[in-house]
Structures are given as C-alpha cells and as structure tokens.
C-alpha cells in the first residue's frame, strides 16, 4: 500500500510540474494562479503547497536551469552559434508550451530574483561560451550582443510570431547567422551545425 502512495505522489508531483511549465510559459508567474495549475492537473490546490511549499518554489522548479541540450557546448567551435540558435529557436520545447524555458522567465521578469536567474542562465550558458570564442578587444560586449540577438530571434519567432521568422527554417537563417556571428566574434563561424 505504501508503494502505491509513493508512486501516486511522484506521478502527481510530475504532473503538477508539467502543467505548471505550460501555464508559466503561456501566462507568466503573476497571471498563473495556483488554482489554475491545480485545475489543469486535475488535483486539489493544496497539493501544490504540500509538494512544493509555495507557488514560488513550484515556479523555480518548473523553470529550473539544466534544460540546456547536452550537446550544446560539444562539437566544432565554429558551429557553436548554430547549435545555440537550434537550442533557443528550434529545439522541441513542447513540455514548456512550445517555448524555451527562458521565455517563461522573461514573462515573469518583473520579479528581481527571476531577473537574476535569467541573467545567470544567459551569462553562464551562452555569453561565457561565446566570449571564449571571440577574438580581439571588447570580447564580453560582443558576446552579449550576439546573445541578445539570438534571444531576440527566439522571442520574435515564438512569442511575437513575426511572419518571416515564424515561417523560417534553420537553413533559411544559417547564412545570416554566420555573417553576424563572424562579424561580432571576429572569427569565421558557420550558420549550420
């Protein structure tokens, strides 16, 4: 009997995380209510507090870092930007409402701790890797500019759904990505991986 309860608890907790990811990606932290999340999971709202302690802890776990594909930093350095673009824009994020977990955090950026988490994720994952590839002066600035451009592409494509970007395939972006990345990093970069 105890094992059945444990499995149900784990399944319920996993289900709450799943629906919370979708709800936070779609609505952001403030607009996503505990009641709505519980309703989406078909459970009582008190289970959110039992399993996570608070809506904030649920949000933190649902948008936790570590969602970066394992192969992002592996492979030829000249293909890093193309891999980053694929990760931010073309990765299958269906478990997060079709959007990169960063989008859920951006929709909740009115909170200081969320802004700090965004800064940390972007800097620790993307900017640091690009800065290592950059040649010449102002390496950090150029790495941040390229990161901003890649995140902007992801936002315009998935959140704003601008027509050309929403329809574009990775191959359509490849030559443009290579040109901008090469110019900003000061070394030849490929637009496709």
C-alpha positions as CSV (number, residue, x, y, z in Angstrom):
1,X,0.0,0.0,0.0
2,X,2.8,2.5,0.9
3,X,4.5,1.9,-2.5
4,X,1.3,2.7,-4.4
5,X,1.0,6.0,-2.5
6,X,4.6,6.8,-3.2
7,X,4.1,6.2,-7.0
8,X,0.9,8.3,-6.9
9,X,2.7,11.1,-5.1
10,X,5.6,11.1,-7.7
11,X,3.1,11.0,-10.6
12,X,1.1,13.8,-9.1
13,X,4.2,15.9,-8.5
14,X,5.4,15.3,-12.0
15,X,2.0,16.2,-13.4
16,X,2.0,19.4,-11.4
17,X,5.4,20.3,-12.8
18,X,4.3,19.5,-16.3
19,X,1.2,21.7,-16.2
20,X,3.0,24.4,-14.3
21,X,5.6,24.6,-17.1
22,X,2.9,25.1,-19.7
23,X,0.9,27.6,-17.6
24,X,4.0,29.7,-16.7
25,X,5.3,29.7,-20.3
26,X,1.9,30.9,-21.5
27,X,0.9,33.3,-18.7
28,X,4.0,34.2,-16.7
29,X,4.3,33.9,-13.0
30,X,1.8,36.6,-11.9
31,X,-1.0,35.5,-14.2
32,X,-0.7,31.8,-13.5
33,X,-2.8,31.0,-10.4
34,X,-2.3,28.1,-8.1
35,X,-5.9,27.2,-8.7
36,X,-5.5,27.2,-12.4
37,X,-2.4,25.0,-12.2
38,X,-4.2,22.6,-9.9
39,X,-7.2,22.5,-12.2
40,X,-5.0,21.8,-15.2
41,X,-3.5,18.9,-13.2
42,X,-7.0,17.8,-12.0
43,X,-5.9,17.9,-8.3
44,X,-6.7,19.9,-5.3
45,X,-4.7,23.2,-5.0
46,X,-3.4,22.2,-1.5
47,X,-1.2,19.6,-3.2
48,X,0.9,22.3,-4.7
49,X,1.7,23.6,-1.2
50,X,2.2,20.0,0.1
51,X,4.7,19.1,-2.7
52,X,6.4,22.4,-3.4
53,X,5.7,24.6,-0.3
54,X,4.6,27.6,-2.4
55,X,3.8,28.9,-5.9
56,X,7.3,30.5,-6.0
57,X,9.0,27.2,-5.3
58,X,6.9,25.5,-8.0
59,X,7.9,28.2,-10.4
60,X,11.6,27.9,-9.6
61,X,11.5,24.1,-10.1
62,X,9.4,24.3,-13.3
63,X,11.8,26.8,-14.8
64,X,14.9,25.4,-13.4
65,X,18.2,25.6,-15.4
66,X,19.6,22.4,-16.7
67,X,17.3,22.4,-19.7
68,X,20.2,23.1,-22.0
69,X,20.8,20.3,-24.5
70,X,23.8,18.2,-23.6
71,X,25.5,18.7,-27.0
72,X,25.3,22.5,-27.0
73,X,28.9,23.0,-26.0
74,X,30.2,19.9,-27.7
75,X,31.4,19.9,-31.3
76,X,33.4,22.2,-33.5
77,X,33.7,25.8,-32.1
78,X,32.8,27.4,-35.4
79,X,29.4,25.7,-35.2
80,X,28.6,26.9,-31.6
81,X,26.4,29.7,-32.7
82,X,24.3,27.4,-35.0
83,X,23.9,25.0,-32.1
84,X,22.8,27.9,-29.8
85,X,20.3,29.0,-32.4
86,X,18.9,25.5,-32.7
87,X,18.7,25.3,-28.9
88,X,16.9,28.6,-28.4
89,X,14.7,28.7,-31.5
90,X,14.3,25.2,-33.0
91,X,14.5,22.8,-30.0
92,X,11.4,20.9,-29.3
93,X,10.1,22.6,-26.1
94,X,6.7,21.0,-26.2
95,X,7.0,20.3,-22.5
96,X,7.2,24.0,-21.9
97,X,4.3,25.1,-24.0
98,X,6.4,25.1,-27.2
99,X,8.7,27.8,-25.8
100,X,12.2,27.8,-24.3
101,X,12.0,27.9,-20.5
102,X,13.7,31.3,-20.7
103,X,10.5,32.7,-22.2
104,X,8.5,31.7,-19.1
105,X,11.1,33.5,-17.0
106,X,11.0,36.6,-19.3
107,X,7.3,36.8,-18.9
108,X,7.9,36.9,-15.2
109,X,10.8,39.3,-15.2
110,X,9.0,41.8,-13.0
111,X,10.5,39.9,-10.1
112,X,14.1,40.7,-9.1
113,X,15.0,37.1,-8.3
114,X,13.7,35.9,-11.7
115,X,15.7,38.6,-13.5
116,X,18.8,37.4,-11.6
117,X,18.1,33.8,-12.7
118,X,17.7,35.0,-16.3
119,X,21.0,36.9,-16.2
120,X,22.7,33.9,-14.6
121,X,21.3,31.4,-17.2
122,X,22.1,33.6,-20.2
123,X,25.6,34.5,-18.9
124,X,26.6,31.1,-17.7
125,X,25.4,29.2,-20.7
126,X,25.6,31.5,-23.7
127,X,27.6,34.6,-23.1
128,X,30.6,32.8,-21.4
129,X,30.8,30.3,-24.3
130,X,30.7,33.0,-26.9
131,X,33.2,35.2,-25.1
132,X,35.7,32.3,-25.1
133,X,35.4,32.2,-29.0
134,X,35.6,35.9,-29.5
135,X,38.9,37.4,-30.7
136,X,40.2,40.9,-30.0
137,X,39.0,43.7,-27.7
138,X,35.5,44.0,-26.1
139,X,35.0,40.2,-26.1
140,X,32.4,40.3,-23.4
141,X,30.4,43.1,-25.0
142,X,30.4,41.3,-28.4
143,X,29.4,38.0,-26.8
144,X,26.5,39.8,-25.0
145,X,25.4,41.5,-28.3
146,X,25.3,38.1,-30.1
147,X,23.4,36.5,-27.2
148,X,20.9,39.3,-27.2
149,X,20.4,38.8,-31.0
150,X,19.8,35.1,-30.6
151,X,17.4,35.5,-27.7
152,X,15.6,38.2,-29.7
153,X,15.2,35.9,-32.7
154,X,13.7,33.3,-30.3
155,X,11.2,35.9,-28.9
156,X,10.2,37.3,-32.2
157,X,9.7,33.8,-33.6
158,X,7.8,32.2,-30.8
159,X,6.2,35.0,-28.7
160,X,5.6,37.8,-31.2
161,X,5.4,35.4,-34.2
162,X,6.6,37.8,-36.8
163,X,5.7,36.3,-40.2
164,X,9.1,35.8,-41.8
165,X,10.8,34.4,-38.6
166,X,7.8,32.3,-37.7
167,X,8.0,30.5,-41.1
168,X,11.8,30.4,-41.4
169,X,13.6,27.1,-41.1
170,X,17.1,26.9,-39.6
171,X,18.6,26.6,-43.1
172,X,16.9,30.0,-44.0
173,X,18.7,31.7,-41.1
174,X,22.1,29.9,-41.5
175,X,23.8,32.4,-43.9
176,X,22.6,35.4,-41.9
177,X,23.6,33.9,-38.6
178,X,27.1,33.1,-39.9
179,X,27.6,36.6,-41.2
180,X,26.5,38.3,-38.0
181,X,28.4,35.8,-35.7
182,X,31.6,36.1,-37.8
183,X,31.4,39.9,-37.6
184,X,30.8,40.0,-33.9
185,X,33.2,37.3,-32.8
186,X,36.0,38.3,-35.2
187,X,36.5,34.7,-36.5
188,X,34.8,32.5,-39.1
189,X,31.6,31.0,-37.8
190,X,29.2,28.6,-39.5
191,X,25.4,29.2,-39.6
192,X,24.6,25.5,-39.6
193,X,25.7,22.6,-37.5
